[in-house]
Each structure stands twice: as C-alpha cells, then as structure tokens.
Amino acid sequence: MNLQITPLSSALGAQISGVDLSRDLNAEQRNAIEQALLEHQVLFFREQPITPQQQARFAARFGDLHIHPIYPNVPGQPEVLILDTAVTDVRDNAVWHTDVTFLPTPAMGAVLSAKQLPAYGGDTLWASGIAAFEALSRPMQSLLDGLSATHDFTRSFPLERFGTTAADLARWEETRRKNPPLSHPVIRTHPVSGRKALFVNDGFTTRINELEPAESEAILKLLFAHTTRPEFTIRWRWQENDVAMWDNRVTQHYAVDDYRPQRRVMHRATILGDVPF
C-alpha cells in the first residue's frame, strides 16, 4: 500500500495521497483511512475526479448514508446532495456548524467533492472540538460536563429561506415535523477514541438546557468563539476534484461565502453516526 499521510496542523488536518477513490478500497486502505480520520479529524485528497456513484460507494465503506431532507440530490443517487449556489440558498453553510446535529444520531462523517469552483474564494475551514475542549480550564470543563443542549433544525433552515414555493413549504413542514428540537450533551465522548470534544455549534444549538436563558446565551457565545480560535482550525483552498472527509463527531466547519456572483458546486455524501454520549 502506497498511502501517504501528511499532517497539516497540530490541531487537525492531513493530506492523503497514494489512493484512488474511484476504485474499491481494499480492507487495508479502508482501515488506514479510518485510522487517519481518527487521528487528524479531517482528511484531504487531491486530484480525485469521482462520480457521484463512486463518492457514495467510498463513503458507504464507513457507514450507512443519510439522505438530506432539504437540499437537492443527484438524480439516481439520492445519498449525494448538491450544494450549488446557482440553484440553492447555501448561506447556512457560511456559519460554523456540525452537520445535521438536529438528528437523534448525527452524522459520523461526510465526504465532500469539489465539482465547480470560483476563480477565487470559496475556501472551507474546519475546527477541532477536541482541541477546543482540551484548551478549556479545568473549572470550565467541570461546569460543562453533564450539561445538555438543544439542537433545532429551524435555526439553519428557517421557513423564510426554504419555503418559497408550495412544494418547498410542504417539504419544510414535513421535515420540521419529523425533526423536532432535541438534546445532545454539551461535551461529547468520541465512541472510538474516547476523547472528549465540545459538541455545540452556532448552526443548530439554541440553548443549554440546565442553565437560565441569560447564562445559556453567555456560555454558548463564549464556546462558539472559543472553538473557532485560529489555533484550533485549518483552512483548505479547494482545487477542482479535491475531496475532503471529516469526522463530524468532533469537528465544525465553515464554508466561506466570499465568491459571489461566481458559482460554486459541491457534492456531499453524509455518513450516519450514533447517539452522542
């Protein structure tokens, strides 16, 4: 196996070479990528012109795939959603968020493929919830341990942006009905590594349940700012046919919306996870 792993920062991120994602992974390749993901939290692969079918097949080697309730998907490949700025309002990606934490079992990870890029702009940043948690003072860690927070689908998908037609409204209402607000721990334990990470995000977290509203607002504001400090983040400058894969259980990401009116098209396959604890 010629897999090469090049770390990109101390907090998170590594570039992987020596593997062709358009082909079926053998067990050794699959396990090496999984181990690299556990260690580095987000992985980057250059020059991977994969089809949606190949993308879904690669992602499915790591778990069952999610079908997004709002974003459009690739015809015939519903597990691959389309993030196309010419078609869909994707401003909810330009906020620090962890994918689909409004689900009882939020995503384990995701595989994102760059299909069409602007001439400039459109980078994506990732932040490590593990590094952010470990940098907190012991008293703050103790305060947060055992607390839970509410995650709400409508925070990133408000009706006014996603209910513009009768069909959109019906889909939005059905999604809200199927995904009422729910709670996850503020501090999540990684189910494989056992490491702890902050698990609140500006995209979906609305309050810390055990605190008074003013306390909750102040603590969340602090945690959102703390998690995204530069030393806990990495910024990726996309090239066409790049692929990124991240551990959604312990990271957040932010798609920088600095390229309009240029067009940006990305395909994402989301890997389902388990109940946070």
C-alpha positions as CSV (number, residue, x, y, z in Angstrom):
1,M,0.0,0.0,0.0
2,N,1.4,3.4,-1.0
3,L,-0.9,5.6,1.2
4,Q,1.0,8.7,2.4
5,I,-0.3,10.8,5.2
6,T,1.0,14.4,5.6
7,P,-0.2,16.3,8.7
8,L,-1.2,19.9,8.0
9,S,-1.5,21.4,11.5
10,S,-1.2,20.3,15.2
11,A,-4.9,20.7,15.9
12,L,-6.3,18.8,12.9
13,G,-6.0,18.0,9.2
14,A,-3.9,15.8,7.0
15,Q,-3.5,15.4,3.2
16,I,-3.7,11.8,1.9
17,S,-2.1,10.6,-1.3
18,G,-1.4,7.2,-2.9
19,V,-5.1,6.1,-3.1
20,D,-7.6,6.3,-6.0
21,L,-11.1,7.0,-4.6
22,S,-12.7,6.0,-7.8
23,R,-11.8,2.4,-7.2
24,D,-13.0,0.0,-4.5
25,L,-10.9,0.3,-1.3
26,N,-9.3,-2.9,0.0
27,A,-9.5,-3.6,3.7
28,E,-6.0,-2.2,4.4
29,Q,-6.7,1.1,2.6
30,R,-10.1,1.5,4.3
31,N,-8.7,0.8,7.7
32,A,-5.7,3.2,7.2
33,I,-8.1,6.0,6.1
34,E,-10.3,5.4,9.1
35,Q,-7.3,5.5,11.5
36,A,-6.0,8.7,9.8
37,L,-9.5,10.2,10.3
38,L,-9.5,9.3,14.0
39,E,-6.1,10.9,14.4
40,H,-6.4,14.0,12.2
41,Q,-10.2,14.6,12.1
42,V,-10.3,16.0,8.6
43,L,-8.6,14.5,5.5
44,F,-7.9,16.0,2.1
45,F,-7.4,14.1,-1.2
46,R,-6.2,16.0,-4.3
47,E,-7.0,15.0,-7.9
48,Q,-9.9,12.7,-7.3
49,P,-12.4,13.1,-10.2
50,I,-15.0,10.8,-8.8
51,T,-18.6,10.3,-10.0
52,P,-21.5,10.6,-7.5
53,Q,-21.8,6.8,-7.6
54,Q,-18.1,6.4,-6.7
55,Q,-18.4,9.0,-4.0
56,A,-21.4,7.2,-2.4
57,R,-19.6,3.9,-2.6
58,F,-16.5,5.3,-0.9
59,A,-18.5,7.0,1.8
60,A,-20.6,3.8,2.4
61,R,-17.4,1.9,3.3
62,F,-17.6,3.8,6.6
63,G,-21.3,3.6,7.4
64,D,-24.9,4.0,6.2
65,L,-25.6,7.1,4.3
66,H,-28.1,9.9,5.1
67,I,-30.5,11.5,2.6
68,H,-30.8,15.2,3.3
69,P,-34.4,16.4,3.9
70,I,-33.9,19.9,2.3
71,Y,-31.0,20.0,-0.2
72,P,-31.5,18.6,-3.7
73,N,-29.6,15.4,-4.5
74,V,-28.1,13.8,-7.6
75,P,-30.7,12.1,-9.8
76,G,-30.4,8.4,-9.2
77,Q,-28.0,8.8,-6.3
78,P,-30.1,10.4,-3.5
79,E,-27.3,9.9,-0.9
80,V,-25.3,12.5,-2.6
81,L,-26.6,16.0,-2.1
82,I,-25.8,19.0,-4.3
83,L,-24.6,22.3,-2.9
84,D,-24.9,24.6,-6.0
85,T,-25.0,28.3,-5.4
86,A,-26.8,28.8,-8.7
87,V,-29.7,26.7,-7.6
88,T,-30.0,26.7,-3.8
89,D,-29.5,29.2,-1.0
90,V,-26.5,27.8,0.9
91,R,-25.9,30.7,3.3
92,D,-26.5,28.2,6.2
93,N,-23.0,26.8,5.3
94,A,-21.4,30.2,5.9
95,V,-21.7,29.7,9.7
96,W,-19.7,27.5,12.0
97,H,-21.7,24.2,12.2
98,T,-21.6,20.5,12.7
99,D,-23.8,18.7,10.1
100,V,-27.3,17.5,11.0
101,T,-27.0,17.7,14.8
102,F,-30.8,18.0,14.7
103,L,-30.9,14.2,14.2
104,P,-31.0,11.8,17.2
105,T,-28.0,10.1,15.5
106,P,-26.0,13.0,13.9
107,A,-23.6,12.2,11.1
108,M,-20.4,10.3,11.9
109,G,-18.7,12.0,9.0
110,A,-19.0,13.4,5.5
111,V,-17.3,13.2,2.1
112,L,-17.3,16.5,0.1
113,S,-16.2,16.6,-3.6
114,A,-15.4,19.9,-5.4
115,K,-17.1,19.9,-8.8
116,Q,-17.1,23.6,-9.9
117,L,-15.2,26.3,-8.2
118,P,-15.0,30.1,-8.4
119,A,-11.8,31.6,-9.7
120,Y,-11.1,32.8,-6.2
121,G,-12.6,32.5,-2.8
122,G,-14.8,29.6,-1.6
123,D,-12.4,28.1,0.9
124,T,-13.7,25.9,3.8
125,L,-12.5,25.9,7.4
126,W,-12.7,23.1,9.9
127,A,-12.3,23.4,13.7
128,S,-11.4,20.7,16.2
129,G,-13.8,20.3,19.1
130,I,-11.2,18.1,20.8
131,A,-8.6,20.8,20.8
132,A,-11.1,23.4,21.9
133,F,-12.3,21.2,24.8
134,E,-8.7,20.3,25.9
135,A,-7.8,24.0,26.0
136,L,-10.6,24.9,28.4
137,S,-9.7,25.4,32.0
138,R,-10.5,22.5,34.4
139,P,-13.2,24.5,36.2
140,M,-14.9,25.3,32.8
141,Q,-14.6,21.6,31.8
142,S,-16.2,20.6,35.1
143,L,-19.0,23.1,34.7
144,L,-19.9,21.8,31.2
145,D,-19.6,18.1,32.0
146,G,-23.1,16.6,32.3
147,L,-24.9,19.5,30.7
148,S,-27.1,19.1,27.6
149,A,-28.0,21.5,24.8
150,T,-31.0,21.8,22.4
151,H,-30.4,21.5,18.7
152,D,-33.0,22.8,16.3
153,F,-33.4,22.2,12.5
154,T,-35.0,25.6,12.0
155,R,-32.0,27.6,13.3
156,S,-30.2,27.0,10.0
157,F,-33.2,26.2,7.8
158,P,-35.7,29.0,8.5
159,L,-39.0,28.9,6.7
160,E,-38.4,32.3,5.0
161,R,-35.4,30.9,3.1
162,F,-36.6,27.4,2.4
163,G,-40.3,27.7,2.0
164,T,-40.6,29.8,-1.1
165,T,-43.0,27.6,-3.1
166,A,-45.9,25.4,-2.1
167,A,-43.7,22.3,-2.6
168,D,-40.9,23.8,-0.6
169,L,-43.2,24.7,2.2
170,A,-44.7,21.2,2.3
171,R,-41.2,19.7,2.4
172,W,-40.1,22.1,5.1
173,E,-43.2,21.5,7.3
174,E,-42.7,17.7,6.9
175,T,-39.0,18.0,7.9
176,R,-39.8,20.1,10.9
177,R,-42.5,17.6,12.0
178,K,-40.0,14.7,11.6
179,N,-37.2,16.6,13.3
180,P,-38.4,18.4,16.4
181,P,-35.8,20.1,18.7
182,L,-33.8,17.6,20.7
183,S,-30.9,17.5,23.1
184,H,-27.3,16.3,23.0
185,P,-24.6,16.5,25.6
186,V,-22.5,19.7,25.5
187,I,-19.4,17.6,25.9
188,R,-19.3,14.6,23.6
189,T,-17.1,11.5,24.1
190,H,-15.8,10.0,20.8
191,P,-17.2,6.5,20.6
192,V,-13.9,5.1,19.2
193,S,-11.0,7.1,20.6
194,G,-12.7,8.0,23.9
195,R,-11.5,11.6,23.6
196,K,-13.9,14.4,24.7
197,A,-14.9,17.3,22.4
198,L,-17.2,20.3,22.6
199,F,-20.4,19.4,20.8
200,V,-22.3,22.7,20.4
201,N,-22.4,24.7,17.2
202,D,-23.8,28.0,16.0
203,G,-25.7,26.3,13.2
204,F,-28.1,24.3,15.2
205,T,-27.6,24.8,19.0
206,T,-30.1,27.1,20.6
207,R,-29.6,26.8,24.3
208,I,-28.0,24.9,27.2
209,N,-30.9,23.3,28.9
210,E,-29.8,23.3,32.6
211,L,-28.9,27.0,32.6
212,E,-31.0,30.1,32.9
213,P,-31.6,31.8,29.5
214,A,-29.1,34.6,30.1
215,E,-26.5,32.1,31.4
216,S,-27.0,29.8,28.4
217,E,-26.7,32.7,26.0
218,A,-23.4,33.9,27.6
219,I,-21.9,30.4,27.8
220,L,-22.8,29.5,24.2
221,K,-21.4,32.8,22.9
222,L,-18.2,32.0,24.7
223,L,-18.0,28.4,23.4
224,F,-18.8,29.4,19.8
225,A,-16.0,31.9,19.9
226,H,-13.6,29.7,21.7
227,T,-14.0,26.6,19.4
228,T,-13.2,28.7,16.3
229,R,-10.0,30.3,17.6
230,P,-7.3,30.1,14.8
231,E,-5.1,27.6,16.6
232,F,-8.0,25.1,16.6
233,T,-8.7,25.5,12.9
234,I,-7.5,24.7,9.4
235,R,-8.4,26.4,6.1
236,W,-8.5,24.5,2.9
237,R,-8.1,26.2,-0.5
238,W,-10.0,24.0,-2.9
239,Q,-8.9,22.8,-6.3
240,E,-11.3,21.1,-8.7
241,N,-11.7,17.4,-8.0
242,D,-10.5,17.7,-4.4
243,V,-12.2,15.5,-1.9
244,A,-12.4,16.2,1.9
245,M,-13.6,13.8,4.5
246,W,-14.1,14.7,8.1
247,D,-15.1,13.3,11.5
248,N,-18.4,15.1,12.1
249,R,-18.5,13.9,15.7
250,V,-15.7,16.1,16.8
251,T,-15.4,19.0,14.3
252,Q,-17.2,22.0,13.0
253,H,-16.8,23.6,9.5
254,Y,-17.5,26.9,7.8
255,A,-17.8,27.4,4.0
256,V,-16.6,31.0,3.3
257,D,-19.1,32.9,1.2
258,D,-16.7,35.3,-0.4
259,Y,-17.0,34.5,-4.1
260,R,-20.4,35.7,-5.4
261,P,-21.6,36.2,-8.1
262,Q,-19.3,33.3,-9.1
263,R,-20.7,29.8,-8.9
264,R,-19.6,27.0,-6.6
265,V,-20.8,23.4,-6.9
266,M,-20.0,20.7,-4.3
267,H,-21.3,17.2,-3.8
268,R,-21.6,15.7,-0.3
269,A,-22.2,12.3,1.0
270,T,-23.1,12.1,4.7
271,I,-22.3,9.1,6.8
272,L,-24.8,8.4,9.7
273,G,-23.5,8.0,13.2
274,D,-24.7,7.1,16.6
275,V,-26.3,8.7,19.7
276,P,-23.9,11.1,21.3
277,F,-22.9,10.5,24.9
